[in-house]
Amino acid sequence: MQNRNNLTFIGCETSFDKADTIIFGAPYDCTSSYRAGSRFAPKAIRTESYAIETYSPYQDKDLTDTKTADYGDLDLPFGNPVPALNKISALVKKIIASDKTPFMLGGEHLVTFGAVRELIKKYPDLHIIHFDAHTDLRDNYLGQTLSHATVIKRCHDLTGDNKIYQFGIRSGEKTEFEWAKQHTHLNKFNFDTFDETLDKLKNVPVYFTLDLDILDCSCFCGTGTPEPGGVSFTELLNAIIKLGSLNIVGTDVNELCPPCDASGASTAVACKIVRELLLSINK
């Protein structure tokens, strides 16, 4: 089930039994449609996390004051996504059965579906907050229903209408945007309606999924499908900090593609986002 790493994410060295939050990697990118390589992200994030501190001056919190365990990476098969998703679901089931919060490092965005389909069994009223450049609402992509381009549509199959809130979206087929008007809450380009969404979701379980390509590619080029016109790092950071007001029952960070940015700057951005998200959701 698990490939233990020599490194954990910085400050996340609590044992599984004593932890409140469990980080694990889902190194899978077999449906990537443009630039592959996001399967290398979990290892890169752990390794490069030692270039940052455990302390966040943004939130005045420190990872060493949290109870977070790094479980390592799942050993996921290549090719057919079904067995990979099954392994993700099995680990999420173990984590939530112990009343802990799963924190997944992708990988391509399809891995989100493996977590959501298990969490919704425990939390039937699960709502989803989705940060992304892309709608991910296609019913199939190149004839495949399980894809990084269909992941939010597959999640909608489980949640039903008006339980998915999408932000930063600036790319997709016209039919996806039209469909979203009737079935999800889609905020194009930015976070304009984010505060209203936080007010609506204060009393429900929430899954947060972050595709890092929501960031403008001028500050985050290391992703498989870069889209100009995204939000800034500071805008994303501020939104993530606000998530701490919600009941976040699971989360993920996806679509860093380390080979696409040889400078390592995109990985550094991902490390800091992971730190801030861990601190924000940790009660």
Secondary structure, DSSP 8 states (H G I E B T S, - for coil): -EE--S--STT-B--TTT-SEEEEEE---TT-SS---GGGHHHHHHHHGGGS-SEETTTTEEGGGS-EEEEEEE---SS-HHHHHHHHHHHHHHHHHTT-EEEEEESSTTHHHHHHHHHHHH-TT-EEEEE-SB----S-BTTBSSSTTTHHHHHHHHH-TT-EEEEEE-BS-HHHHHHHHHHSEEEESS-TTHHHHHHHTTTSEEEEEEEGGGB-TTT---BSS--SS-B-HHHHHHHHHHGGGSEEEEEEEE-B-GGG-TTSHHHHHHHHHHHHHHHHH--
